[in-house]
Amino acid sequence: MLESQCRSFSGGVVAAAVWLPLVEPPPIQPLPQNARVEPQLSPANAELLANATARLEAFFAQMEAQGVAVDAVAAAARRRRVLASDSPSGSGAEGAAAAGGAAAGAAGGGLCSLRLLLVVELVADEQMAAIMPINSIRNAAFLAVDTPLAAMVDVDLSISAGLAGRVLSNASRVGELLSRAQSQQRTAWVLPTFDVHRNVSRGEKSAAVEEALAVPLEEKTTKLQAMWRDRHRIHPFAADRYALGHNATDYDRWFSGLEEYPSGFQEGYEPWFMAAREAMPPYDVRIRGRYHDKITNVRHAMKMLTFMVAPDVWLVHRPHGLSPSHLGYRNSRAAGTWALEKSFQRDGKTSPAAELYLKADQRFFGDVIRRTNDGSYQPVVDETWRHCRAALPWWRHVSSSSSSSSNFPLEHTLPPPPTLGSSSSSSSSSAAAAAAAAAA
């Protein structure tokens, strides 16, 4: 998934955080305040961490090597093009090949500039290890972003060729976007997103993704729309399971032309969007898993930013299996699902961990709704994120300026995470999940 996303954003920056939960049953020895030492891991967890680190380092080295190779091919193509154009004896075939090679590089044949983080979380039981702290991971990934424009997109999304190949390669367009994003109006751009239709066969799904990503802008209203309306290869994201999440983007209007337009709001709206890096509010870390994770952030952001729908960029979701964090796992074979089916006693009632998780999620989301409605909402962040944001040089000026501003107030402390249960099991989850921030 991450490699595909990186390939879809040739020349851009992708910062990705990979989560590794390590189960360390209580008691975990508390560290002294301001301690600069790592907690002592069990031998099994130390081995898991070493293996995960080695795998990520190998993946990063592989991507770097591929990027160097692509750069070398592009440079060779440029040299051939110069030789063909400067030499009277240069054949037309050579010139065409050189131009074709250069065009392929510009059209997305290269790779992104990848920044990769490993986020390790110590948890007390298998239940917490099964529910990904998706918002904490998003915040961690965003710490590695230092570009003026940024978009938080999940790792299973790829980016249409237009963003890198047309929008960001146009200096005047970038200047206009930056000016509007950093103005008092604080413009943000919704990135329309598509899913592969469930009727597309498993063997054809990847081809459908690539086809939708490669559609030229001038064929958006014809070829791309036909993939939805006529051929039933794609459809607006989650339209078959959660239409409220993206209805307000108004895909009928998006396909009607090439002009941007204001995005309305509908309860449950959760689009991916691009904005000035400094204007992107953090995600509320009380929300774990795949329920209300983006909704809380968008609900907050739409009260501070002016949302427009980007007319010339789109995302496509790559199909994959469900994780335990999405309770649709009950119909899957996702690792760790057994932990959420285990029952616990709470308030005189026996309930499965999954039910306790949903109750905690609903409680936190209810608090977000109340506070966004009365204007008192502040995203809850953790102290580690706050420390990094204050220390990193590309974020330090943002943290210092926001501390005296009421635009993006942050809570200073994080309440304890919900306890879904306890487990005497000493085995660890080795599953890793990724969230990526693609920076423009």
Secondary structure, 3 states (H helix, E strand, C coil): CHHHHHHHCCCCEEEEEEEEEEECCCCCCCCCCCCCCCCCCCHHHHHHHHHHHHHHHHHHHHHHHHHHHHHHHHHHHHHHHHHHHHCCCCCHHHHHHHHHHHHHHHHHHCCCEEEEEEEEEEECCHHHHHCCCHHHHHHHHHHCCCCCEEEEEECCEEECHHHHHHHCCCHHHHHHHHHHHCCCCCEEEECCEEEECCCCCHHHHHHHHHHHHHCCHHHHHHHHHHHHHCCCCEEECCCCCCHHHCHHHCHHHHCCCCCCEECCCCCCCCCCEEEEHHHCCCCCCCCCCCCCHHHHHHHHHCCCCEEEECCCCCEEECCCCCCCCCHHHHHCCCCCHHHHHCEEEECCEEEEHHHHHHHHHHHHHHHHHHHHHHCCCCCCCCHHHHHHHHHCHHHHHHHHHHCCCCCCCCCCCCCCCCCCCCCCCCCCCCCCEEEEEEEC
